[in-house]
Amino acid sequence: MSLPRIAVDAMGGDEGVRVMVEGAALARRRHEKFNFLLMGDRAQIERALESHPGLAGAAEIRHCDRTIEGEDKPSQALRRAKGTSMGEAVAAVKRGEAGAAVSAGNTGALMAISKVALRTLPGIDRPALAALLPTLEEQDVIMLDLGANTECDARNLVQFAIMGAAYSRIVTGRERPRVRLLNIGTEAIKGTDEVQEAAQHLRDASTLAIDFDGFVEADKINRGDVDVVVTDGFSGNIALKAIEGSARFVTDLLKSAFASSFRSKVGFLVSRPATELLRHHLDPDNHNGAVFLGLNGVVVKSHGSATANGVANAVAVAARLLEEDLTARIRQDLAELGDHLMTNGSANNNKIESDAK
Amino acid sequence: MSLPRIAVDAMGGDEGVRVMVEGAALARRRHEKFNFLLMGDRAQIERALESHPGLAGAAEIRHCDRTIEGEDKPSQALRRAKGTSMGEAVAAVKRGEAGAAVSAGNTGALMAISKVALRTLPGIDRPALAALLPTLEEQDVIMLDLGANTECDARNLVQFAIMGAAYSRIVTGRERPRVRLLNIGTEAIKGTDEVQEAAQHLRDASTLAIDFDGFVEADKINRGDVDVVVTDGFSGNIALKAIEGSARFVTDLLKSAFASSFRSKVGFLVSRPATELLRHHLDPDNHNGAVFLGLNGVVVKSHGSATANGVANAVAVAARLLEEDLTARIRQDLAELGDHLMTNGSANNNKIESDAK
């Protein structure tokens, strides 16, 4: 098992220190063997810890007097990283002082800093951002990339499929996760050249421990019959946000419909347990914690607007991936897979996306 | 006003002639001045018309003994078009026998056949598929392209913006529709080169009668503060299906939640009017009828799985666009706009996408 210590960027996120520290405290109660490095303003962190003596006893504060801002471009963030709460959280993973880093800050900055500090695993050209989404079945579905890479070639997509499958094996316990490429149709002739070429490679790669069966359309992501949905960061980000927005749209409609008549209001009160269940199932906090896959270390991104409960879920994702040693598993899969990786060696490796992208 | 006659491909769609004819009959009741050309198997159409004497008196049957199949590639469909119900419906528009064609058949085939028969408007390189989506406000939002063009350059996106705005003016009555490019963030540095270049052009085009203000993310499509969402066909198709799938996901969850306890069932019955309103608002039939914009004529695509009511809505879209003379309006906008169109003359014009795309 990897080092049970998690570095938390206490300054990231819309709500600041209080929420990050409370989230860590909640997570600590669920994962008692973990302890924490809290990066950020010492005085503010100490004040926040006063309400959480359990965490205070299991946390070390590293004072950082600077932060990465939401508007910092990745290249600026890279130059400024040293001494910031985000930069130092990732640096702690690099130095082996923590097994994982969690931040609710600027996603592009976190990606750039993590990639430069931790480097990609051998055989991986680019890391990808992966998250768990709810389905109609018990099991969540993993989707990647969610925006780390605006444009992807077939090789990137194949590598994402392998990394997503490794993550899915931990989450589902399934030996051969059901992996599909996101596309605009399920017929073989549909989609871009990149998607078609990636599909061909995954079909040919019969030794891979994945159940690959072509394409999935965006309306089937949540049906519960797919474990990993692979796509480029542009489409993945659009699919993820469209799903979130549409779910919110329906629940907003529902609220206004229920508020529109006395009879509906009564109905709503009587059926409260059902609507609470719905609310719980759709609450983004319950699915908080996107993972950068493909790095030498675990980095988890929490939603900027997550509540303490959401932050706790993001920290729990980091804890679980450390307990199950995700990085070692991906490394092992990669070693076994060799030529299916389609890696081009070092040409693209560890290059940072230009800010213009 | 254009010719008030609509050509209906009576053989397209999963449900076949009965649903298409019933849909036309329903639409006819709402738009009494329209009459119809029904393309397809004469015996089947005559049988279906027996239940709809109103439509029978306002319809002419053109017997076609062949159909375009769901699995036909666009290039195959083009070769086979003549004499098929779909091909003849579009040909009727070309010959001026009808103002619009409606089909529930193979989308790629309908696109290819329409483009070759009707040609794109001067200044338009490629037609785009546009549909109305529900929002939290009274007014629907138009999104395009929804899958006609897998890959688009900046010029295509600018032309889509102009065509979408013309459609929106008819639907909303708004002189300067609020147009946004779909992107993975609202900051100027986000997105692909194509999206950024298109944004720059639309920002510079101050004489355009549109309210352009950069980007919209996929979770904001349904909020009701945007009239036209412009994107390439790959992302647009993914966004559209993600929205549909997520809405269905939430309503399925809701159904199972309400079915899970006696108390919830009672609540559900009491609040039935609210949930009926929701069902009505989200029913895809109520938003059926996607339009191919940018052609010399109106072509409307009905969902393959639409009910008669859905088909009626698709026919009503065609009727409305004829009444308001959409094609003349787009032509007029294009004439006024000149250099903002970024057209490259005839190089790409009227080229059919290869089947491999």
Contacts between the chains, C-beta under 8 A, distances in Angstrom:
chain1	res1	chain2	res2	distance
A	71	B	187	7.6
A	73	B	189	6.5
A	135	B	249	8.0
A	136	B	249	6.6
A	136	B	252	6.0
A	136	B	253	7.1
A	147	B	184	5.3
A	150	B	184	7.1
A	150	B	191	6.7
A	150	B	192	5.8
A	151	B	192	6.4
A	182	B	238	6.6
A	184	B	147	5.4
A	184	B	150	7.1
A	184	B	233	7.2
A	184	B	234	5.8
A	184	B	237	4.0
A	184	B	238	6.6
A	184	B	241	7.9
A	187	B	71	7.6
A	189	B	73	6.6
A	189	B	355	5.8
A	189	B	356	6.4
A	189	B	357	7.9
A	191	B	150	6.7
A	191	B	234	7.2
A	191	B	357	7.9
A	192	B	150	5.8
A	192	B	151	6.4
A	192	B	234	6.4
A	192	B	357	7.6
A	193	B	356	7.9
A	196	B	356	7.6
A	217	B	241	5.3
A	217	B	245	7.9
A	218	B	237	7.5
A	218	B	238	4.5
A	218	B	239	7.5
A	218	B	240	7.7
A	218	B	241	3.8
A	218	B	242	4.0
A	218	B	245	6.1
A	219	B	241	4.0
A	219	B	242	6.8
A	219	B	244	4.9
A	219	B	245	3.1
A	219	B	248	7.2
A	220	B	245	6.3
A	221	B	242	6.9
A	221	B	245	6.2
A	222	B	245	6.0
A	222	B	246	6.7
A	222	B	249	4.3
A	223	B	245	7.8
A	223	B	249	8.0
A	233	B	184	7.2
A	234	B	184	5.8
A	234	B	191	7.3
A	234	B	192	6.3
A	234	B	235	6.6
A	235	B	234	6.7
A	235	B	235	5.9
A	235	B	238	5.2
A	237	B	184	4.0
A	237	B	218	7.5
A	238	B	182	6.6
A	238	B	184	6.6
A	238	B	218	4.4
A	238	B	235	5.2
A	238	B	238	5.9
A	238	B	239	5.3
A	238	B	242	7.4
A	239	B	218	7.4
A	239	B	238	5.3
A	239	B	239	7.3
A	239	B	242	4.6
A	240	B	218	7.7
A	241	B	184	7.9
A	241	B	217	5.2
A	241	B	218	3.8
A	241	B	219	4.0
A	242	B	218	4.0
A	242	B	219	6.8
A	242	B	221	6.9
A	242	B	238	7.4
A	242	B	239	4.6
A	242	B	242	3.6
A	242	B	243	5.1
A	242	B	246	6.9
A	243	B	242	5.1
A	243	B	243	7.8
A	243	B	245	7.4
A	243	B	246	4.3
A	243	B	249	7.9
A	244	B	219	4.9
A	244	B	246	7.8
A	245	B	217	7.9
A	245	B	218	6.1
A	245	B	219	3.1
A	245	B	220	6.3
A	245	B	221	6.2
A	245	B	222	6.0
A	245	B	223	7.8
A	245	B	243	7.3
A	245	B	246	8.0
A	246	B	222	6.7
A	246	B	242	6.9
A	246	B	243	4.3
A	246	B	244	7.8
A	246	B	245	8.0
A	246	B	246	3.7
A	246	B	247	5.1
A	246	B	250	7.6
A	247	B	246	5.2
A	247	B	247	7.9
A	247	B	249	7.2
A	247	B	250	5.3
A	248	B	219	7.2
A	249	B	135	8.0
A	249	B	136	6.6
A	249	B	222	4.3
A	249	B	223	8.0
A	249	B	243	7.9
A	249	B	247	7.2
A	250	B	246	7.7
A	250	B	247	5.3
A	250	B	250	4.3
A	250	B	251	6.7
A	250	B	278	7.3
A	250	B	282	6.8
A	251	B	250	6.7
A	252	B	136	6.0
A	253	B	136	7.1
A	253	B	277	7.9
A	253	B	278	5.6
A	253	B	281	6.0
A	253	B	282	7.6
A	254	B	254	7.6
A	254	B	274	7.3
A	254	B	275	7.9
A	254	B	278	5.7
A	257	B	273	8.0
A	257	B	274	3.8
A	257	B	275	7.1
A	257	B	277	4.7
A	257	B	278	5.4
A	258	B	271	6.2
A	258	B	274	4.9
A	260	B	273	8.0
A	260	B	274	6.5
A	260	B	277	7.4
A	261	B	273	6.3
A	261	B	274	7.2
A	263	B	270	6.1
A	263	B	271	6.9
A	263	B	273	6.7
A	264	B	270	7.7
A	264	B	271	4.5
A	264	B	273	6.1
A	264	B	274	4.0
A	266	B	270	5.5
A	266	B	271	7.4
A	267	B	267	4.8
A	267	B	268	6.8
A	267	B	269	7.4
A	267	B	270	3.5
A	267	B	271	2.5
A	267	B	272	7.4
A	267	B	274	6.8
A	268	B	267	6.8
A	268	B	271	5.7
A	268	B	274	7.5
A	269	B	267	7.4
A	270	B	263	6.1
A	270	B	264	7.7
A	270	B	266	5.5
A	270	B	267	3.5
A	270	B	270	6.1
A	270	B	271	8.0
A	271	B	258	6.3
A	271	B	263	6.9
A	271	B	264	4.5
A	271	B	266	7.4
A	271	B	267	2.5
A	271	B	268	5.7
A	271	B	270	8.0
A	271	B	271	6.8
A	272	B	267	7.4
A	273	B	260	8.0
A	273	B	261	6.3
A	273	B	263	6.6
A	273	B	264	6.1
A	274	B	254	7.4
A	274	B	257	3.8
A	274	B	258	5.0
A	274	B	260	6.5
A	274	B	261	7.1
A	274	B	264	3.9
A	274	B	267	6.8
A	274	B	268	7.5
A	275	B	254	8.0
A	275	B	257	7.1
A	277	B	257	4.7
A	277	B	260	7.4
A	278	B	250	7.3
A	278	B	253	5.6
A	278	B	254	5.7
A	278	B	257	5.3
A	281	B	253	5.9
A	282	B	250	6.8
A	282	B	253	7.5
A	355	B	189	5.7
A	356	B	189	6.3
A	356	B	193	7.9
A	356	B	196	7.5
A	357	B	189	7.8
A	357	B	191	7.8
A	357	B	192	7.5
A	357	B	193	7.9
